[in-house]
Amino acid sequence: MVRLASALLLVSALLGCSEAGGPARARHLLIVTVDTLRADRLGSYGGPNRPSPTLDGLAAEGVRFASAFTPRALTLPSMTTFFTSRYLDEHGVLDNRMVVGDDQVLLAEHLAAAGFRTRAWSASRILAPERAHIEQGFAAGDYRFEADERRMTDEAAAFLRDEFGRGGRREFLWVHFMRPHKPYKPPPPFDRRFVDPDYRGRHDGSSANLDRIYLEREALAPADRRHIEALYDGTIAYVDSLVAELLAALDASGEARDTLVVFAADHGEDLYSHHFYYYHANSVYRSSTQVPLVFRQPGAVRSGAVVDGIAESVDLVPTVLRWLSVEPLGGAGALRGIDLSPLLVADATGSATPRELSVAQWSDEIYAIRGRRWLYVHNPGKVAPDGPPVAGRYPIAEEELYDLEADPDEQRNVVASHPAEAQQLRAALERWKAGLVRGEAARADSDERKAELEALGYIDDSWRRGKAGKREP
């Protein structure tokens, strides 16, 4: 970790990230992230039940990125990329059992060095302080874990109303919600909001039920799928109501017009889209790797705009640092993302160009590279991910290719009939790998912490057996 006392270095352009320069467009930053939120369930992304009026309203007031992707459908790797602007093979955090290395520089560190007060609340044990060290840049006691999302929201909202922006300091607040991570068990009245009152099936959204569907490869009737999705949407509606309270508190603080609000998810959820799977960790497909990404600041960010080009979570840090006019610690070499800030004030045809390709991966063995038309999956070791939430193989072919125009849900592997397209994307993937800037390897979590996560159901017991059989969290 670059210490907060390190001198700020001027930054030259690299990979789309140029020096901060110019006046800050916002004094403060509020980031709200949600665990396991599949983008296309939100109303603003085409969700059929429209469970997200607050988040849809946020998108209507700001800029929504329609094709944003995370590099892995797993919390700690994806959030480490989100806050370091480095890819998985660069920061080394490949799964939830790793620990963010001290050599990594996170967004909170950049902002704290620039004089921001940094505060955070997380409802995810994966992101709890002192577990994964993702709290780097937050003062002791200012990064808090609170599993009860109701209590967490009350505390964060009180801070927004009573302290945010007071005393002349610039503020960075991050709030992370655990739902709609399974089990899909929304509290009343959200548990009945979208379900069919006449449903008489046996599926209830519990982890045991969803795991059994995956293990037994159960062919669900349409009514069963709709019921499970209705419960999932109910959890989204609950979180949406809590986000509404945070935004109301921001309004009450009087700082809304000076605050850039960013909304995103760590990853999505397969929701039975592939291999009967109601989870995310083994997937490299759009269902689990596409994430919502929205920026809003009244009077500064253009309103109701949609950017269709590809963005990645690695783009967050350079974008917000430029917007806040904060120069990165340690120079631009560690920032791998593209500065998207010009797209917040101008059409996509303006000075910033969204990327043409995006890469996702499972550990360091399976990679998926996505363009505007094609998704190519490369699994040279013929690995079948097996593991949490339950030990069941998730089959991925050695090579897969999907025509996203004809098959947006990525169901028909056409690699045999389009070898030229597969070869081109495989070559692009190899060039991408060759351009990685590798840092120190992340260290594994302690056995004590692994045992805690195993007891909570976040990982299985494969670490006790030497990680036998390619089992993953």
C-alpha positions as CSV (number, residue, x, y, z in Angstrom):
1,M,0.0,0.0,0.0
2,V,1.3,3.4,-0.9
3,R,1.2,5.3,2.4
4,L,-1.0,8.3,2.7
5,A,2.0,10.5,3.4
6,S,3.4,9.7,-0.1
7,A,3.9,12.6,-2.3
8,L,1.3,13.1,-5.1
9,L,2.8,12.5,-8.5
10,L,1.7,14.3,-11.6
11,V,0.0,12.0,-14.1
12,S,0.5,11.7,-17.8
13,A,-2.0,10.1,-20.1
14,L,-2.0,6.3,-20.1
15,L,-4.8,3.9,-21.2
16,G,-7.3,6.7,-21.3
17,C,-6.5,8.0,-17.8
18,S,-5.0,11.5,-17.9
19,E,-4.0,13.9,-15.2
20,A,-6.9,15.3,-13.1
21,G,-6.4,19.0,-13.9
22,G,-9.1,21.6,-14.1
23,P,-11.7,22.6,-11.5
24,A,-13.5,19.8,-9.6
25,R,-17.0,19.2,-10.9
26,A,-18.1,17.8,-7.4
27,R,-16.9,18.3,-3.9
28,H,-18.1,15.0,-2.6
29,L,-18.6,11.4,-3.7
30,L,-21.3,8.9,-2.6
31,I,-20.9,5.3,-4.0
32,V,-23.7,2.8,-3.4
33,T,-23.1,-0.8,-4.4
34,V,-25.3,-3.8,-4.3
35,D,-24.3,-7.5,-4.1
36,T,-25.6,-10.0,-6.7
37,L,-27.8,-7.5,-8.6
38,R,-28.5,-8.8,-12.1
39,A,-28.7,-5.6,-14.3
40,D,-31.7,-6.7,-16.4
41,R,-34.0,-7.0,-13.4
42,L,-33.9,-3.3,-12.9
43,G,-36.7,-1.3,-14.6
44,S,-34.1,1.0,-16.2
45,Y,-32.4,-2.1,-17.8
46,G,-35.6,-3.7,-18.9
47,G,-36.7,-5.6,-15.9
48,P,-40.2,-7.0,-16.3
49,N,-41.4,-6.3,-12.7
50,R,-39.8,-2.9,-12.4
51,P,-38.8,-3.4,-8.7
52,S,-36.5,-0.4,-8.6
53,P,-38.3,3.0,-8.8
54,T,-35.5,4.7,-6.8
55,L,-32.7,3.3,-8.9
56,D,-34.6,3.9,-12.1
57,G,-35.1,7.5,-11.0
58,L,-31.4,7.8,-10.4
59,A,-30.7,6.6,-13.9
60,A,-33.3,9.0,-15.3
61,E,-31.6,11.9,-13.6
62,G,-28.1,10.9,-14.7
63,V,-26.0,8.8,-17.1
64,R,-26.7,5.0,-17.3
65,F,-24.1,2.7,-18.9
66,A,-26.1,0.0,-20.7
67,S,-23.2,-2.4,-21.1
68,A,-21.0,-2.3,-18.1
69,F,-19.1,-5.5,-17.0
70,T,-17.2,-6.8,-14.0
71,P,-14.1,-9.0,-14.5
72,R,-15.4,-11.8,-12.2
73,A,-18.8,-12.7,-10.8
74,L,-17.5,-12.8,-7.2
75,T,-17.5,-10.1,-4.6
76,L,-13.9,-9.6,-3.4
77,P,-12.2,-9.9,-6.8
78,S,-14.8,-7.6,-8.5
79,M,-14.7,-5.0,-5.8
80,T,-10.9,-5.0,-5.6
81,T,-10.9,-4.2,-9.4
82,F,-13.6,-1.6,-8.8
83,F,-11.5,0.3,-6.3
84,T,-8.0,-0.3,-7.6
85,S,-8.5,0.1,-11.4
86,R,-6.5,-3.0,-11.9
87,Y,-7.5,-6.4,-13.4
88,L,-7.6,-9.6,-11.4
89,D,-4.3,-10.9,-12.7
90,E,-2.7,-7.6,-11.8
91,H,-4.0,-7.2,-8.2
92,G,-3.9,-11.0,-7.6
93,V,-7.3,-11.2,-5.8
94,L,-8.8,-14.1,-7.7
95,D,-11.4,-15.3,-5.2
96,N,-13.0,-14.5,-1.9
97,R,-10.3,-16.3,0.1
98,M,-7.6,-13.8,-0.8
99,V,-6.5,-10.7,0.9
100,V,-6.0,-7.4,-0.9
101,G,-2.2,-6.7,-0.9
102,D,-0.6,-3.8,0.9
103,D,1.0,-2.8,-2.5
104,Q,-2.5,-2.0,-3.9
105,V,-3.8,1.5,-3.9
106,L,-7.5,1.8,-3.5
107,L,-9.8,4.7,-4.2
108,A,-10.2,5.7,-0.6
109,E,-6.4,6.1,-0.3
110,H,-6.3,8.5,-3.3
111,L,-9.1,10.5,-1.8
112,A,-7.8,10.5,1.8
113,A,-4.5,11.8,0.5
114,A,-6.3,14.6,-1.2
115,G,-8.0,15.6,2.1
116,F,-11.3,13.8,1.9
117,R,-12.9,12.3,4.9
118,T,-13.6,8.7,4.1
119,R,-16.5,6.6,5.6
120,A,-18.0,3.3,4.7
121,W,-20.7,0.8,5.7
122,S,-20.8,-2.7,4.4
123,A,-23.4,-5.5,4.9
124,S,-21.1,-8.1,3.4
125,R,-18.9,-10.3,5.6
126,I,-16.6,-10.8,2.6
127,L,-15.9,-7.0,2.8
128,A,-15.8,-6.7,6.5
129,P,-12.9,-4.7,8.0
130,E,-9.7,-6.6,8.8
131,R,-10.9,-9.6,6.7
132,A,-9.8,-8.8,3.2
133,H,-8.1,-5.4,3.8
134,I,-10.3,-3.6,1.3
135,E,-10.7,-0.9,3.9
136,Q,-7.3,0.6,3.1
137,G,-7.7,4.4,3.1
138,F,-10.4,4.5,5.8
139,A,-9.4,5.7,9.3
140,A,-9.9,3.3,12.2
141,G,-13.5,3.0,13.0
142,D,-14.7,4.7,9.8
143,Y,-15.2,1.5,7.8
144,R,-18.0,-0.5,9.4
145,F,-19.5,-3.9,9.0
146,E,-23.2,-4.1,9.8
147,A,-25.0,-7.3,8.7
148,D,-28.5,-5.8,9.5
149,E,-29.2,-3.7,6.4
150,R,-32.0,-1.8,8.2
151,R,-29.6,-0.7,10.9
152,M,-26.8,0.0,8.4
153,T,-29.1,2.3,6.4
154,D,-30.2,4.1,9.5
155,E,-26.6,4.7,10.5
156,A,-25.4,5.8,7.1
157,A,-28.5,8.0,6.6
158,A,-27.9,9.7,9.9
159,F,-24.3,10.4,8.9
160,L,-25.5,11.9,5.6
161,R,-28.1,14.2,7.3
162,D,-26.0,15.3,10.3
163,E,-22.3,15.2,9.3
164,F,-21.9,14.9,5.5
165,G,-20.1,18.1,4.2
166,R,-19.9,19.7,7.6
167,G,-16.8,21.5,8.6
168,G,-15.7,22.3,5.1
169,R,-14.1,18.9,4.4
170,R,-14.7,17.0,1.2
171,E,-16.5,13.6,1.7
172,F,-16.3,10.1,0.3
173,L,-19.0,7.7,1.5
174,W,-19.4,4.1,0.3
175,V,-22.4,2.0,1.3
176,H,-22.6,-1.7,0.2
177,F,-25.8,-3.7,0.5
178,M,-25.7,-7.5,0.7
179,R,-29.1,-8.3,-0.9
180,P,-30.3,-9.5,-3.3
181,H,-27.7,-12.2,-2.7
182,K,-29.4,-15.5,-2.1
183,P,-31.4,-16.7,-0.2
184,Y,-34.1,-14.7,-2.0
185,K,-36.0,-13.9,1.2
186,P,-37.3,-10.3,1.1
187,P,-38.9,-9.0,4.3
188,P,-42.6,-8.1,4.4
189,P,-44.3,-6.5,2.5
190,F,-41.7,-7.1,-0.3
191,D,-42.0,-10.9,0.0
192,R,-45.5,-10.7,-1.6
193,R,-45.1,-7.7,-3.9
194,F,-44.4,-9.6,-7.2
195,V,-45.5,-13.1,-6.5
196,D,-48.6,-14.7,-8.0
197,P,-51.0,-15.3,-5.0
198,D,-52.2,-18.4,-6.8
199,Y,-48.8,-20.0,-7.0
200,R,-48.9,-23.5,-5.4
201,G,-45.5,-24.8,-6.3
202,R,-42.8,-26.0,-3.8
203,H,-40.1,-23.5,-4.6
204,D,-39.4,-20.8,-2.0
205,G,-36.1,-19.1,-2.8
206,S,-34.2,-20.7,0.1
207,S,-30.6,-21.6,-0.5
208,A,-31.3,-25.3,0.0
209,N,-34.1,-25.2,-2.6
210,L,-32.0,-23.3,-5.1
211,D,-29.0,-25.5,-4.6
212,R,-31.1,-28.6,-5.1
213,I,-32.4,-27.3,-8.4
214,Y,-28.8,-26.9,-9.5
215,L,-27.5,-30.3,-8.2
216,E,-30.5,-32.2,-9.6
217,R,-30.6,-30.3,-12.9
218,E,-34.3,-29.8,-12.3
219,A,-36.3,-28.6,-15.3
220,L,-38.5,-25.9,-13.9
221,A,-42.0,-25.0,-15.2
222,P,-42.4,-21.4,-16.3
223,A,-44.5,-20.7,-13.2
224,D,-41.8,-21.9,-10.9
225,R,-39.2,-19.7,-12.6
226,R,-41.5,-16.7,-12.4
227,H,-42.1,-17.3,-8.7
228,I,-38.4,-17.5,-7.9
229,E,-37.7,-14.4,-9.9
230,A,-40.5,-12.6,-8.2
231,L,-38.8,-13.3,-4.8
232,Y,-35.5,-12.1,-6.2
233,D,-37.2,-9.0,-7.4
234,G,-38.7,-8.5,-4.0
235,T,-35.2,-8.4,-2.5
236,I,-34.3,-5.7,-5.1
237,A,-37.4,-3.7,-4.1
238,Y,-36.4,-3.8,-0.5
239,V,-32.9,-2.6,-1.2
240,D,-34.3,0.1,-3.5
241,S,-36.4,1.4,-0.6
242,L,-33.3,1.6,1.5
243,V,-31.3,3.5,-1.2
244,A,-34.3,5.9,-1.3
245,E,-33.6,6.7,2.3
246,L,-29.9,7.4,1.6
247,L,-30.8,9.7,-1.2
248,A,-33.4,11.5,0.9
249,A,-30.7,12.0,3.6
250,L,-28.3,13.4,1.0
251,D,-31.0,15.9,-0.1
252,A,-31.6,16.8,3.5
253,S,-27.8,17.5,4.0
254,G,-28.0,20.3,1.4
255,E,-25.0,18.7,-0.4
256,A,-26.8,16.9,-3.2
257,R,-25.8,19.3,-6.0
258,D,-22.2,19.1,-4.9
259,T,-22.1,15.3,-4.7
260,L,-21.4,12.8,-7.5
261,V,-23.5,9.7,-6.8
262,V,-22.4,6.4,-8.3
263,F,-24.5,3.3,-8.3
264,A,-23.2,-0.1,-9.3
265,A,-23.2,-3.8,-8.4
266,D,-20.3,-6.1,-7.7
267,H,-21.8,-8.8,-10.1
268,G,-25.0,-10.3,-11.4
269,E,-26.7,-13.7,-11.0
270,D,-27.4,-16.5,-13.4
271,L,-31.0,-17.0,-12.3
272,Y,-31.2,-20.3,-14.1
273,S,-30.0,-18.9,-17.3
274,H,-27.1,-21.4,-17.6
275,H,-26.9,-24.9,-16.2
276,F,-29.8,-24.6,-13.8
277,Y,-27.7,-22.3,-11.7
278,Y,-29.1,-19.9,-9.1
279,Y,-25.8,-18.3,-8.2
280,H,-22.9,-16.5,-9.9
281,A,-19.4,-17.5,-8.9
282,N,-18.9,-20.1,-11.7
283,S,-20.4,-18.0,-14.5
284,V,-18.5,-16.0,-17.1
285,Y,-21.7,-15.0,-19.0
286,R,-23.6,-11.8,-19.2
287,S,-26.2,-12.9,-16.7
288,S,-23.5,-12.7,-13.9
289,T,-20.9,-10.4,-15.3
290,Q,-23.0,-7.5,-16.5
291,V,-23.6,-4.8,-13.8
292,P,-25.6,-1.7,-13.6
293,L,-23.6,1.5,-13.6
294,V,-25.1,4.9,-13.1
295,F,-23.6,8.4,-12.4
296,R,-25.7,11.3,-11.1
297,Q,-25.0,14.9,-10.1
298,P,-27.8,17.5,-10.5
299,G,-26.7,20.3,-12.8
300,A,-23.4,18.7,-13.7
301,V,-24.0,15.2,-15.1
302,R,-26.3,15.2,-18.1
303,S,-29.8,13.9,-17.3
304,G,-31.5,10.8,-18.7
305,A,-28.6,9.8,-20.9
306,V,-27.7,6.2,-21.9
307,V,-24.2,5.1,-23.1
308,D,-24.4,1.9,-25.1
309,G,-20.7,1.3,-25.5
310,I,-18.8,-1.2,-23.3
311,A,-17.6,-0.1,-19.9
312,E,-15.8,-2.0,-17.2
313,S,-15.7,-1.7,-13.4
314,V,-12.0,-1.0,-13.8
315,D,-13.0,2.4,-15.2
316,L,-14.5,3.8,-12.0
317,V,-11.3,5.1,-10.3
318,P,-10.0,7.2,-13.3
319,T,-13.4,8.5,-13.9
320,V,-14.2,9.7,-10.4
321,L,-10.7,11.0,-9.8
322,R,-10.9,13.2,-12.9
323,W,-14.4,14.4,-11.9
324,L,-13.2,15.3,-8.5
325,S,-9.9,16.8,-9.8
326,V,-7.8,14.5,-7.6
327,E,-4.4,13.3,-8.9
328,P,-3.7,9.6,-8.3
329,L,-1.1,8.4,-5.8
330,G,1.8,6.7,-7.4
331,G,1.2,7.9,-11.0
332,A,-1.0,6.7,-13.7
333,G,0.7,3.4,-14.3
334,A,-1.5,1.6,-11.8
335,L,-4.7,2.9,-13.2
336,R,-5.8,0.6,-16.0
337,G,-9.3,1.9,-16.7
338,I,-10.6,4.5,-19.1
339,D,-11.7,7.9,-17.9
340,L,-15.4,8.0,-18.8
341,S,-16.0,11.4,-17.3
342,P,-16.4,13.1,-20.8
343,L,-19.4,10.9,-21.4
344,L,-21.1,12.3,-18.3
345,V,-21.3,15.7,-19.9
346,A,-21.3,15.0,-23.7
347,D,-22.7,12.4,-26.1
348,A,-20.9,9.2,-26.7
349,T,-19.8,10.6,-30.0
350,G,-17.8,13.2,-28.2
351,S,-14.2,13.1,-26.9
352,A,-14.3,9.8,-25.0
353,T,-14.8,6.5,-26.7
354,P,-16.1,3.5,-24.8
355,R,-13.9,0.4,-25.0
356,E,-14.5,-2.1,-27.8
357,L,-13.7,-5.3,-25.7
358,S,-14.2,-6.5,-22.2
359,V,-12.6,-9.5,-20.4
360,A,-14.1,-11.6,-17.6
361,Q,-12.6,-14.7,-16.0
362,W,-13.0,-17.6,-13.6
363,S,-10.0,-17.7,-11.4
364,D,-7.0,-17.6,-13.8
365,E,-8.0,-20.6,-15.9
366,I,-11.1,-19.6,-17.9
367,Y,-11.4,-16.3,-19.8
368,A,-14.3,-14.7,-21.7
369,I,-13.7,-11.8,-24.1
370,R,-16.7,-9.7,-25.2
371,G,-17.1,-7.4,-28.1
372,R,-20.2,-5.7,-29.5
373,R,-21.3,-8.8,-31.5
374,W,-19.4,-11.8,-30.1
375,L,-18.6,-13.4,-26.8
376,Y,-15.7,-15.9,-26.9
377,V,-14.9,-18.2,-24.0
378,H,-11.5,-19.9,-23.7
379,N,-11.1,-22.8,-21.3
380,P,-7.9,-24.6,-22.5
381,G,-7.7,-26.7,-19.4
382,K,-11.3,-27.9,-19.8
383,V,-12.0,-26.9,-16.3
384,A,-15.5,-27.5,-15.0
385,P,-15.9,-25.1,-12.0
386,D,-17.2,-27.0,-9.0
387,G,-18.0,-25.6,-5.7
388,P,-19.8,-23.2,-3.5
389,P,-22.6,-22.8,-2.9
390,V,-22.7,-26.5,-3.5
391,A,-20.5,-29.1,-5.1
392,G,-21.9,-29.4,-8.6
393,R,-20.1,-29.1,-11.9
394,Y,-20.7,-26.0,-14.1
395,P,-19.7,-27.2,-17.6
396,I,-17.8,-24.8,-19.8
397,A,-16.4,-26.1,-23.1
398,E,-12.8,-25.7,-24.2
399,E,-14.0,-23.0,-26.6
400,E,-17.4,-21.2,-26.8
401,L,-18.6,-18.5,-29.2
402,Y,-21.9,-16.7,-29.0
403,D,-23.4,-14.3,-31.6
404,L,-24.8,-11.6,-29.3
405,E,-27.0,-10.1,-32.1
406,A,-28.8,-13.4,-32.8
407,D,-28.4,-14.9,-29.3
408,P,-28.2,-12.1,-26.6
409,D,-28.8,-14.7,-23.8
410,E,-25.7,-16.6,-24.9
411,Q,-27.4,-20.0,-25.2
412,R,-26.0,-21.4,-28.6
413,N,-22.3,-22.1,-28.9
414,V,-21.4,-21.4,-32.6
415,V,-17.7,-21.8,-32.4
416,A,-17.7,-24.7,-34.9
417,S,-19.4,-22.6,-37.6
418,H,-17.4,-19.4,-37.0
419,P,-13.8,-20.4,-36.5
420,A,-12.4,-17.1,-37.9
421,E,-14.3,-15.0,-35.4
422,A,-13.1,-17.3,-32.6
423,Q,-9.5,-17.1,-33.7
424,Q,-9.6,-13.3,-33.9
425,L,-11.0,-13.0,-30.3
426,R,-8.6,-15.6,-29.0
427,A,-5.7,-13.5,-30.4
428,A,-7.2,-10.3,-28.9
429,L,-7.4,-12.1,-25.5
430,E,-3.7,-13.1,-25.8
431,R,-2.8,-9.5,-26.5
432,W,-4.8,-8.4,-23.5
433,K,-3.0,-10.8,-21.3
434,A,0.4,-9.8,-22.6
435,G,-0.4,-6.2,-21.7
436,L,-1.2,-6.8,-18.0
437,V,1.0,-5.1,-15.4
438,R,1.4,-7.7,-12.7
439,G,1.9,-6.7,-9.1
440,E,2.7,-8.7,-6.0
441,A,0.7,-11.9,-5.6
442,A,-2.2,-11.5,-3.2
443,R,-1.9,-13.7,-0.1
444,A,-4.4,-16.3,0.9
445,D,-6.7,-15.6,3.9
446,S,-5.9,-17.1,7.2
447,D,-7.2,-20.5,8.1
448,E,-9.2,-18.9,11.0
449,R,-10.9,-16.5,8.5
450,K,-11.5,-19.3,6.0
451,A,-13.2,-21.4,8.7
452,E,-15.4,-18.5,9.6
453,L,-16.5,-18.1,5.9
454,E,-17.0,-21.8,5.6
455,A,-19.3,-21.8,8.6
456,L,-21.3,-18.9,7.0
457,G,-21.6,-20.8,3.7
458,Y,-19.5,-18.5,1.6
459,I,-16.9,-21.0,0.9
460,D,-16.7,-24.8,1.0
461,D,-14.1,-27.0,2.8
462,S,-11.8,-27.5,-0.2
463,W,-9.1,-25.4,1.4
464,R,-8.9,-28.0,4.1
465,R,-8.2,-30.7,1.4
466,G,-5.6,-28.8,-0.5
467,K,-8.1,-27.2,-2.9
468,A,-8.7,-30.6,-4.5
469,G,-10.9,-30.9,-7.6
470,K,-11.0,-27.3,-8.8
471,R,-13.6,-26.1,-6.3
472,E,-14.1,-22.4,-5.9
473,P,-16.0,-19.9,-3.7
